[in-house]
Amino acid sequence: MVTGAAGMLGKAVTAEYISRGMEVIALRRDELDITEFDRVRDVIRAREPDIVVNCAAYTNVDGAESERRRAFLTNGLGPRNLAASCRALGAVLVHISTDYIFDGSKKDPYGIYDVPHPLNIYGSSKLWGERALKEIACPCYIVRTSWLFGPGGNNFVANMIKLGKAKGKASVVNDQSGSPTFTVDLARAIADLSGSGCYGTYHITNQGSTTWYDFAKEIYDMCGLAVNLSSCDSAALARPARRPAYSILDPFPLEETIGYLLPSWEKALARYLEMIKKQGVLI
């Protein structure tokens, strides 16, 4: 069962499991609102999934600052509802979390046991969900990831291409570092991890790191778009939510568990751009 199946990651996860010949119950938010415990319990009881992958989330980082309750309902209470229902049935839960549970004060990649300290409501709500899963103690995998891009959803790559083609110029922050992650690669790793039996917390991103500015530069270079690209500091944007300056995640022990690490973000970006080019989208 995949919750949030209409989202960018939900679509990729659904496609990955189907490609492996598995029966998938793909549920959009209008089919299953994970904030409603009775509904979650009844659906899981009726459908009896072996694995539940929770891709449902409130992802508006700035919006969460003014919609705190909504963020905590979806990112905190929702995972708790799924965990309690999965535990009662004996199903395994895979929950997607974020690099934004960290404050970015480190100078080297965050390990799975580093102490979280979110800077914003979004990160706090995602951390609440993680802790609820651990408290309920159902068999689960917590997958922290970052900077998602891929087909079937709004993402930084698509937005940069649209902006570059429409305006011919763009200004992007250059003081935040992280690891862009291709949803197709992430979905493959999630599927492999979910069959490992090694429950726990994992960091799954494409390899390597960059800033949003350098990410944008690579996008335009690969697309052959002549865009006047400039850099700025995060403070210049005056966004409601603070972002961590450094949120690179250490993948250990992912390779030791599933046998591989994801390819570099540059290779993943090239594959994504080729994919959307063939589809006649954006480029």
C-alpha positions in Angstrom: 0.0 0.0 0.0 1.3 3.4 -1.0 -0.2 6.5 0.7 0.2 9.9 -1.0 0.3 8.0 -4.3 -0.6 11.0 -6.4 2.6 12.8 -5.3 6.0 12.8 -7.1 7.6 10.2 -4.9 4.3 8.2 -4.5 4.1 7.8 -8.2 7.7 6.6 -8.4 7.3 4.2 -5.5 4.1 2.8 -7.0 5.8 2.3 -10.4 8.8 0.6 -8.8 6.8 -2.0 -6.9 4.6 -2.7 -9.9 7.7 -3.2 -12.1 8.6 -6.0 -9.7 5.3 -7.8 -10.2 3.8 -6.8 -6.9 0.2 -5.9 -6.3 0.1 -2.3 -5.2 -2.8 -0.5 -3.5 -2.1 3.1 -4.5 -4.1 5.6 -2.5 -4.4 9.3 -3.1 -5.2 11.7 -0.3 -8.9 11.9 -1.3 -8.9 8.1 -0.9 -7.1 7.9 2.4 -6.5 10.9 4.7 -3.8 9.6 7.0 -4.8 12.1 9.7 -8.1 10.2 10.3 -7.2 7.3 12.6 -10.5 5.3 12.3 -10.3 5.5 8.5 -6.6 4.5 8.4 -7.3 1.5 10.7 -10.3 0.4 8.7 -8.6 0.6 5.3 -5.5 -1.3 6.5 -7.7 -3.9 8.2 -9.7 -4.4 5.0 -6.9 -4.4 2.5 -4.3 -6.3 4.6 -1.1 -5.0 3.0 2.2 -6.6 3.8 4.1 -3.3 3.4 2.8 0.3 3.8 5.0 3.0 2.2 4.0 6.4 3.5 4.6 9.1 0.9 1.9 11.3 2.2 3.3 14.6 3.6 2.8 18.3 4.1 5.8 19.6 2.2 5.2 23.4 2.0 8.2 24.4 4.2 7.3 28.1 4.3 3.5 27.4 4.5 4.1 25.3 7.6 5.1 28.4 9.6 1.6 29.7 9.4 -0.2 26.3 9.2 1.5 24.6 12.1 -1.5 22.4 13.0 -2.0 21.2 9.5 1.7 20.3 9.2 1.7 18.4 12.5 -1.5 16.6 11.6 -0.1 15.3 8.4 3.6 14.8 9.2 3.2 13.9 12.8 -0.1 12.4 13.6 -0.5 10.7 10.2 2.5 8.5 10.6 1.4 7.6 14.1 -1.9 6.5 12.8 -0.3 4.3 10.2 2.2 2.9 12.7 -0.5 1.9 15.2 -2.6 0.3 12.4 0.4 -1.5 10.9 1.4 -2.8 14.3 -2.1 -4.2 14.9 -2.0 -6.0 11.6 1.6 -7.1 11.6 2.4 -5.0 8.5 5.8 -3.3 7.8 5.8 0.5 7.6 8.2 2.6 5.4 8.0 6.2 6.4 9.7 9.1 4.4 11.4 11.8 6.5 13.7 14.7 5.7 17.1 16.3 6.1 15.3 19.3 7.6 15.2 17.6 11.0 18.8 18.9 11.3 19.9 22.5 11.9 22.8 22.5 9.5 25.5 23.5 12.1 27.7 20.5 11.3 30.5 20.6 8.8 30.4 17.0 7.9 27.5 14.7 6.8 24.8 13.9 9.4 24.7 10.3 10.5 21.5 8.4 11.4 22.1 8.8 15.1 23.1 12.5 15.1 20.9 14.6 17.4 18.1 16.3 15.4 17.4 20.0 16.0 15.0 21.4 13.3 15.0 25.1 12.5 11.5 25.3 11.2 7.9 24.0 11.8 8.2 21.6 8.8 11.3 19.9 10.2 9.7 19.8 13.7 6.6 18.1 12.4 8.6 15.5 10.5 10.6 14.8 13.6 7.4 14.4 15.6 6.4 11.7 13.1 9.7 9.9 13.5 9.4 9.8 17.2 5.8 8.6 17.1 6.9 5.6 15.0 9.6 4.7 17.5 7.3 5.1 20.4 4.7 2.8 18.9 7.4 0.3 17.9 5.9 -1.2 14.8 8.3 -2.9 12.4 9.4 0.1 10.4 12.0 1.8 8.2 12.5 5.6 8.5 14.0 6.9 5.3 15.4 10.4 5.5 16.1 12.0 2.1 16.5 15.5 0.6 16.0 17.8 -2.4 13.7 15.5 -4.4 13.2 15.9 -8.2 11.6 13.6 -10.7 8.7 13.1 -13.1 5.1 13.7 -12.1 5.4 16.6 -9.7 6.6 20.1 -8.9 10.3 20.2 -8.3 13.4 22.5 -8.4 14.7 21.2 -11.8 11.4 21.7 -13.6 10.9 25.1 -12.0 14.4 26.3 -12.9 13.9 25.3 -16.5 10.5 27.1 -16.7 12.0 30.2 -15.1 15.1 30.2 -17.4 13.0 29.8 -20.5 10.4 32.4 -19.5 12.7 35.1 -18.0 16.2 34.3 -19.3 17.5 35.0 -15.8 17.4 33.5 -12.3 18.8 34.2 -8.9 19.4 31.3 -6.6 20.7 30.9 -3.1 24.3 29.8 -2.8 24.6 29.3 1.0 22.7 26.0 1.4 24.3 22.6 0.7 22.6 19.3 0.3 22.2 16.3 -2.0 19.7 16.4 -4.9 17.8 13.1 -5.1 16.0 11.5 -8.1 12.7 9.9 -7.0 13.2 7.0 -9.4 16.5 6.1 -7.7 15.0 6.6 -4.2 12.0 4.4 -5.1 14.3 1.5 -6.1 16.3 1.8 -2.8 13.0 1.9 -0.8 11.8 -1.2 -2.4 15.0 -3.1 -1.8 15.2 -1.8 1.8 11.6 -2.8 2.6 12.5 -6.5 1.8 15.7 -6.5 3.8 14.2 -7.1 7.3 16.8 -4.7 8.8 14.4 -2.2 10.4 15.6 1.2 11.5 16.6 4.6 10.2 18.3 5.2 6.9 19.7 8.1 4.9 19.0 7.7 1.2 20.1 10.4 -1.3 22.0 10.4 -4.6 25.7 10.7 -3.9 27.6 13.9 -3.8 26.4 17.4 -2.7 26.0 20.8 -4.1 24.4 24.2 -3.4 21.1 25.3 -4.9 23.0 27.8 -7.1 25.4 25.1 -8.4 22.5 22.7 -8.9 20.8 25.3 -11.1 24.0 26.0 -13.0 24.3 22.3 -13.8 20.7 22.1 -14.9 21.2 25.0 -17.4 24.5 23.6 -18.6 23.0 20.2 -19.3 20.0 21.7 -21.0 22.1 24.1 -23.1 20.0 27.0 -21.9 21.6 30.5 -21.9 20.4 31.9 -18.6 21.8 34.9 -16.7 22.2 33.1 -13.4 23.2 35.0 -10.3 23.7 33.9 -6.7 22.3 35.4 -3.5 22.2 34.7 0.3 19.2 33.1 2.0 18.7 36.2 4.0 18.0 38.2 0.8 14.9 36.1 0.1 13.3 36.8 3.5 11.4 33.5 3.5 9.2 32.7 6.5 11.0 29.4 7.3 14.8 29.1 8.1 16.6 26.4 6.2 19.7 24.5 7.3 22.9 25.8 5.7 24.3 22.2 5.6 22.0 19.1 5.4 24.2 16.5 3.7 23.3 13.0 4.9 25.8 10.2 5.6 24.3 7.0 4.0 26.0 4.5 6.4 24.8 1.7 6.7 22.7 1.7 3.5 25.2 0.0 1.3 25.9 -2.6 4.0 22.1 -3.3 4.0 21.0 -3.3 0.4 24.4 -3.7 -1.4 24.7 -0.4 -3.2 24.6 3.4 -2.9 22.6 5.6 -5.3 24.5 7.1 -8.3 25.8 10.6 -8.2 23.2 13.4 -8.4 24.8 14.6 -11.7 24.2 11.3 -13.4 20.7 11.2 -11.9 20.0 14.7 -13.2 21.2 13.7 -16.7 18.8 10.7 -16.7 15.9 12.8 -15.6 16.5 15.5 -18.2 16.8 12.8 -20.9 13.5 11.4 -19.6 11.5 14.6 -19.8 13.2 15.5 -23.1 11.9 12.2 -24.7 8.4 13.0 -23.3 8.5 16.4 -24.9 8.1 18.1 -21.5 9.8 21.5 -20.8 12.7 21.1 -23.1 
